[in-house]
Amino acid sequence: MGTGPRRPRVTDFDSLPAGWTVWNESEERCVLVYRPDVFDTHDYPAPCLPTIYLTHGRRSRRPGTERSTTGDSWYVTLYLEPDVDRDADRFEAREAAVTGAIDLAERFAAGAIDYRGLYQVPREEYFAKLDELTGRE
């Protein structure tokens, strides 16, 4: 007796831009991180690691906590810190959300995301490093 057909998992993050790494991947969520070699807790606090969450259902406001609602939709959210995030993009299918996550990672790596606009209290040293890494100098 089987449990029925398994839905194939999309695991193709081969086209992630340089600097982005798959930190964790499961059926319900994927976590992508930017330059963990730079934002490694020595020079910058651990929460400053830029992170993209791809989740089935909407996440709660803070990374590390379980999502707050479930549903058929998939969400892609960029976090710069637990309380600093870009509004989530919503997708109907996981495959589209994976593509959306890769696109967001590409735009971030190319300096096309206004991360300064997400902060109420700026972190100038952090911004300077992000500017350097994403070519926004």
C-alpha positions as CSV (number, residue, x, y, z in Angstrom):
1,M,0.0,0.0,0.0
2,G,1.3,3.4,-0.9
3,T,0.4,6.9,0.2
4,G,-0.6,7.9,-3.3
5,P,1.4,9.8,-5.9
6,R,3.9,12.3,-4.6
7,R,4.0,15.8,-5.9
8,P,7.4,16.5,-7.5
9,R,9.5,19.0,-5.6
10,V,11.0,21.9,-7.4
11,T,14.6,22.1,-6.2
12,D,16.2,24.0,-9.1
13,F,17.9,26.9,-7.6
14,D,20.9,26.5,-9.9
15,S,20.2,29.9,-11.4
16,L,20.5,31.8,-8.2
17,P,22.8,34.8,-8.7
18,A,26.2,34.8,-7.1
19,G,26.2,35.4,-3.4
20,W,22.8,33.7,-2.8
21,T,22.8,30.2,-1.1
22,V,20.0,27.8,-0.4
23,W,20.1,27.6,3.4
24,N,17.1,25.2,3.8
25,E,14.5,23.6,1.6
26,S,11.4,21.6,2.3
27,E,8.0,21.0,0.8
28,E,6.5,23.9,2.6
29,R,9.3,26.5,2.6
30,C,12.7,27.4,1.2
31,V,15.2,29.8,2.8
32,L,17.7,31.6,0.7
33,V,20.5,33.7,2.3
34,Y,22.8,36.4,0.9
35,R,26.5,36.3,1.5
36,P,26.7,34.3,4.7
37,D,30.4,34.6,4.4
38,V,30.1,38.4,5.0
39,F,27.1,38.6,7.3
40,D,28.5,35.9,9.6
41,T,27.9,37.4,13.1
42,H,31.5,38.7,13.4
43,D,31.2,42.1,11.8
44,Y,27.4,42.3,11.6
45,P,24.8,40.9,13.9
46,A,23.3,37.6,12.9
47,P,19.9,39.1,12.2
48,C,21.4,41.2,9.5
49,L,21.8,38.3,7.1
50,P,19.6,39.2,4.1
51,T,17.2,36.3,3.7
52,I,14.4,35.4,1.3
53,Y,11.7,33.1,2.6
54,L,9.5,31.2,0.2
55,T,6.6,29.8,2.2
56,H,3.4,27.9,1.6
57,G,1.0,30.1,3.4
58,R,1.7,33.5,4.9
59,R,4.5,33.8,7.5
60,S,4.3,35.6,10.7
61,R,6.2,38.9,10.9
62,R,9.4,37.5,12.4
63,P,11.7,34.9,10.8
64,G,12.2,31.9,13.0
65,T,8.5,31.6,14.0
66,E,6.0,29.4,12.3
67,R,3.7,30.9,9.6
68,S,0.5,32.3,10.8
69,T,-1.9,31.3,8.1
70,T,-2.1,28.4,5.7
71,G,-3.7,28.3,2.3
72,D,-3.0,27.4,-1.3
73,S,-0.9,30.5,-2.0
74,W,2.9,30.8,-1.9
75,Y,4.7,33.8,-0.6
76,V,8.2,35.2,-1.2
77,T,9.5,37.7,1.4
78,L,12.8,39.5,1.7
79,Y,14.0,40.1,5.3
80,L,17.0,42.3,6.2
81,E,16.3,41.8,9.9
82,P,13.4,40.1,11.8
83,D,11.5,43.4,11.9
84,V,12.7,44.8,8.5
85,D,11.1,43.2,5.5
86,R,9.8,43.9,2.0
87,D,6.1,43.2,1.4
88,A,5.6,39.6,0.3
89,D,5.0,38.6,-3.3
90,R,2.1,36.1,-3.7
91,F,2.1,33.2,-6.1
92,E,-0.5,30.5,-6.9
93,A,2.0,27.7,-7.4
94,R,5.3,26.7,-5.9
95,E,7.0,26.6,-9.2
96,A,6.0,30.3,-9.8
97,A,7.2,31.2,-6.3
98,V,10.6,29.6,-6.9
99,T,10.9,31.7,-10.1
100,G,9.8,34.7,-8.1
101,A,12.3,34.1,-5.4
102,I,15.1,33.7,-7.9
103,D,14.0,37.0,-9.6
104,L,14.0,38.8,-6.3
105,A,17.4,37.4,-5.5
106,E,18.7,38.6,-8.9
107,R,17.2,42.1,-8.4
108,F,18.7,42.3,-4.9
109,A,22.2,41.2,-6.0
110,A,22.0,43.7,-8.9
111,G,21.3,46.6,-6.5
112,A,17.7,47.0,-7.8
113,I,16.0,46.7,-4.4
114,D,15.7,49.8,-2.2
115,Y,16.7,48.3,1.1
116,R,17.2,51.7,2.7
117,G,13.5,52.4,2.2
118,L,12.6,49.4,4.4
119,Y,14.4,50.9,7.5
120,Q,13.0,53.4,9.9
121,V,16.4,53.6,11.7
122,P,19.2,53.3,9.2
123,R,22.3,51.2,9.7
124,E,24.9,53.2,7.7
125,E,27.8,50.7,8.0
126,Y,25.4,47.8,7.0
127,F,24.1,49.9,4.0
128,A,27.7,50.7,3.0
129,K,28.5,47.0,2.8
130,L,25.3,46.1,1.0
131,D,26.1,48.9,-1.5
132,E,29.5,47.5,-2.1
133,L,28.3,44.0,-2.6
134,T,25.4,44.9,-4.9
135,G,27.2,47.5,-7.0
136,R,25.3,50.5,-5.7
137,E,28.4,52.5,-4.6
